[in-house]
Every structure is written in structure tokens, then in C-alpha cells.
């Protein structure tokens, strides 16, 4: 890990922090919520040792990346997020027409849309945890989730600026992160108003075996400085995303793709998700989907929970291009 280099890059109005390791074809790693470039530390080392250049940014509103207007969720739309990625690629890989993209959770949503908007930028995609969600022209994402899960679902609770931050504040960043990162239930996140994280069951052990106290502290130190507003704003922009992506309703995503999900990932257990992933819907929307991997015993944060397996899955796939 000591070999990983850190630098700041001017990107799309931001001062973006990136971590970088290795020489060769570029692999862009995109993290999710509530994560950082650090979520990809194991994969970066593995792929760099095998002849690739691994690059992982702190996304808009996260970690050491600065310049995002936290008080304006509309500046966290999918177009801003994909714009950041495209501008980053132009800055760090001006001579590479296409790069490999590997992403997880919210990073996966960004990567799906990068491939929809700018397939010319992506050689091949390995996405984990969050499958492609085709746009429903009849109902926006937040209203759809509210209809299924009610007002206490975490995405509904995240909508009001300042609301969930006020509940997280007295708990502290470390306790919030520990609860979320070690969550292993297939049920959805519910944050009933006033109860906050008490509604989530504790992990079976004090910390999941893959997350050491030192690693948890790395996340906690960053989130204590930034707060959670940046990451939560991605959810607050979901209604705007639904409005703005109307032109892509029914569009196919035509980039060679591998998808990895944990058996106990809460996203994999959303009603209809397994049927969509395994019964032809996913393949119809992503016709170059070459492989779906369900990791037995793994939960949502697969890239950290099963680092070697995920690294090998990435390597085995991208070698073909």
C-alpha cells in the first residue's frame, strides 16, 4: 500500500484526489457509498503487479476531493458524476482512447451511465453489487422505492437536506461507518425517524473479519472531516436524474461487461432483481454482458470482503481485451 501515489487533479471544477499505482493500460476504479478510493486498495495492488495502471479517485463530495457545492444537491446529478469521470480520463490518460472501468455500488451506477453516455471511453466494464436499472418512464426512482418500502427506507430518509446528517452527528462517523460497512442482512436499510442506526442490527461480530480497526479508522478520519452530505447528495439527486435521463429510456448499454454480486447483497434481494439479472432482462439491456458471478457467502461490500477473488475476477475478464 505504501507504493500507492497520491495526487490532486483539476477536474470539471473540482480539485480531485486520485490514488495511482502501476504502469500499463489504465483501469479506473470507482467507489460507492460510504466509501473512498481506499475501497479499491487491494485490487489496485493486485492489478498493478500484473501490468496495469490502477487509478482510483475520491469522487465528488468525498474524501480529499474538494470544490463540490455541498449545499446544492442538484450539482450531484448523474451528468455531473459522469462528467467528472470523463474529465478525469482526459486529464490522466489523454493518449488512451478507451480504458477499463471497475466499479461498485454508486460507482456502478456512475459506470452504467458512463457506458450509456460515452461508450467510446470504455474498453470493458466490471461492475459489482448494483446491477443496471432500466429507467421506468412512469415513476421516478425515489417514488418507486417509497411505494415498495415506505417512508423509513434509507433512500426516502436521505431526501431532506440536513435531516439524516443531524441523526448521524451525535452517533459519530466511526459508529455510522461500522454499522453500514458491516451490514450483512438481505433486508433493506431502514432508518426510522428518531431511531437512526439503532434500527440496523449489529454485525454478527464486533467487526467483519475483512475490516480491521485500522482500516475503519481510515474511513472514519476522512468522514469526520467531510461529513456525509457529499455522499448523501447522490441520493438527493435521484429525482433530477430520472427527469434528465428520459432520452435514454429503453437504451441498451453496449460495452463488454462482467457483473459480480454477493449472495447476501441487499441490492440482489430487491424484489424482482434476481429475476431481472438471471432471466434475460439484464442481458437484453446489456447485450454484451458476458458473465454474472454470484459470490456465495458474500454481502454488499464484496470488493473489500473478498479482495483476492474480486481481483482475480477483474484480471481474468480484462485480459481478453
Order of alpha helices (4+ residues) and beta strands (2+ residues): beta-beta-beta-alpha-beta-alpha-beta-alpha-beta-alpha-alpha-alpha-alpha-alpha-alpha-alpha-beta-alpha-alpha-beta-alpha-alpha
